Amino acid sequence: MDLSTVFGVSTRIPCLHSSPRARSNITENVAIEGRNLSFSFATRQGKFFPILKDCSLRVPSGQLWMLLGPNGCGKSTLLKILAGLLQPTSGTLYVTRPKSFVFQNPDHQVVMPTVEADVAFGLGKFILTEDEVRQRVSKALDDVGMSTYMQRPVQTLSGGQKQRVAIAGALAEACKVLLLDELTTFLDQNDQIGVIKAVKNSLVASDEITALWVTHRLEELKYADGAFYMENGRVVKVGDGSSIMDFINARQASYFNQTNS
Ligand SMILES: Nc1ncnc2c1ncn2[C@@H]1O[C@H](COP(=O)(O)OP(=O)(O)OP(=O)(O)O)[C@@H](O)[C@H]1O
């Protein structure tokens, strides 16, 4: 699939690496690009199960894109490769740094006793004054709509509020790419909308942030600037939210007809 037609960009990218020199070869407005990515899991018996097969995608800077597809098609695996948590077997990728991966279960990454302490936690690796830490924490919590919760114990928060705290932690660290793995799967509708609006608002607050959001929920597509649909280890359709929704509805209708005929 030629992704350049989707984005109206004709520049081809000869080689993608993370070095500043290679970066100059990349279309300037692209924050995430994977080309022909393949990945296999190895069993203990030494057999390889291919999960990603020649998978390509490109996300423009400053936008919220969504990634959908049936269970087991490889969405989380692709996101982990983009995050650097897994290494592709082949293919090339570029992701603007700093990048941050937010897990489905917020208890895996919201670990400090209060909201403020949790958002400040990751800032220990920078040389910052107390004032700078306070400012970053306050701005990040403001962006995700959680500034009134600063002193709250994290165990009193809902799942969606914890997700927003995890996102604030990434924002405080000046993260440029958010990789968000099915954050809303187990949330009720209020929490779901709260998280998605927090991400949208973060992108509005800084036009340098890009987000890739894995989801099963078609209704979330209305918040997306664009979306990918994956099947069997590769992206098979790229488009705006409504065209991806139509595509998935048609796919599901055709599957339903086949199984009922
Ligand atoms: N550690 C692992 N070892 C072996 N196989 C794995 C491992 N993790 C994932 N898989 C397999 O890789 C395939 C893709 O998994 P992945 O989690 O990327 O899919 P997904 O599209 O995110 O699915 P879901 O929507 O159900 O979360 C699945 O068949 C899964 O069973």
The ligand as an SDF file (V2000), in Angstrom:
LIG
                    3D

 31 33  0  0  0  0  0  0  0  0999 V2000
    4.2750  -13.1330   24.3470 N   0  0  0  0  0  0  0  0  0  0  0  0
    3.6380  -13.7670   23.3600 C   0  0  0  0  0  0  0  0  0  0  0  0
    4.0170  -14.9990   22.9580 N   0  0  0  0  0  0  0  0  0  0  0  0
    3.3950  -15.6340   21.9420 C   0  0  0  0  0  0  0  0  0  0  0  0
    2.3600  -15.0900   21.2440 N   0  0  0  0  0  0  0  0  0  0  0  0
    1.9290  -13.8770   21.6060 C   0  0  0  0  0  0  0  0  0  0  0  0
    2.5370  -13.1380   22.6840 C   0  0  0  0  0  0  0  0  0  0  0  0
    1.8850  -11.9420   22.7980 N   0  0  0  0  0  0  0  0  0  0  0  0
    0.9330  -11.9260   21.8320 C   0  0  0  0  0  0  0  0  0  0  0  0
    0.9610  -13.0890   21.1470 N   0  0  0  0  0  0  0  0  0  0  0  0
    0.0760  -13.4620   20.0360 C   0  0  0  0  0  0  0  0  0  0  0  0
    0.2600  -12.4920   19.0000 O   0  0  0  0  0  0  0  0  0  0  0  0
   -0.9660  -12.2400   18.3330 C   0  0  0  0  0  0  0  0  0  0  0  0
   -1.2010  -10.7320   18.3010 C   0  0  0  0  0  0  0  0  0  0  0  0
   -1.3920  -10.2830   19.6430 O   0  0  0  0  0  0  0  0  0  0  0  0
   -1.7100   -8.7550   19.9500 P   0  0  0  0  0  0  0  0  0  0  0  0
   -1.8760   -8.6410   21.4280 O   0  0  0  0  0  0  0  0  0  0  0  0
   -0.7090   -7.8900   19.2860 O   0  0  0  0  0  0  0  0  0  0  0  0
   -3.1100   -8.6110   19.2100 O   0  0  0  0  0  0  0  0  0  0  0  0
   -4.1990   -7.4570   19.3600 P   0  0  0  0  0  0  0  0  0  0  0  0
   -4.6590   -7.1430   17.9790 O   0  0  0  0  0  0  0  0  0  0  0  0
   -3.6820   -6.3450   20.1870 O   0  0  0  0  0  0  0  0  0  0  0  0
   -5.3410   -8.2630   20.1190 O   0  0  0  0  0  0  0  0  0  0  0  0
   -6.4480   -7.7630   21.1680 P   0  0  0  0  0  0  0  0  0  0  0  0
   -7.3560   -6.8360   20.3990 O   0  0  0  0  0  0  0  0  0  0  0  0
   -7.1440   -9.0160   21.5640 O   0  0  0  0  0  0  0  0  0  0  0  0
   -5.7500   -7.0840   22.3070 O   0  0  0  0  0  0  0  0  0  0  0  0
   -2.0320  -13.0160   19.0810 C   0  0  0  0  0  0  0  0  0  0  0  0
   -2.2910  -14.2100   18.3490 O   0  0  0  0  0  0  0  0  0  0  0  0
   -1.3930  -13.3330   20.4000 C   0  0  0  0  0  0  0  0  0  0  0  0
   -1.8770  -14.5500   20.9170 O   0  0  0  0  0  0  0  0  0  0  0  0
  1  2  1  0
  2  3  1  0
  2  7  2  0
  3  4  2  0
  4  5  1  0
  5  6  2  0
  6  7  1  0
  6 10  1  0
  7  8  1  0
  8  9  2  0
  9 10  1  0
 10 11  1  0
 11 12  1  0
 11 30  1  0
 12 13  1  0
 13 14  1  0
 13 28  1  0
 14 15  1  0
 15 16  1  0
 16 17  2  0
 16 18  1  0
 16 19  1  0
 19 20  1  0
 20 21  2  0
 20 22  1  0
 20 23  1  0
 23 24  1  0
 24 25  2  0
 24 26  1  0
 24 27  1  0
 28 29  1  0
 28 30  1  0
 30 31  1  0
M  END
$$$$
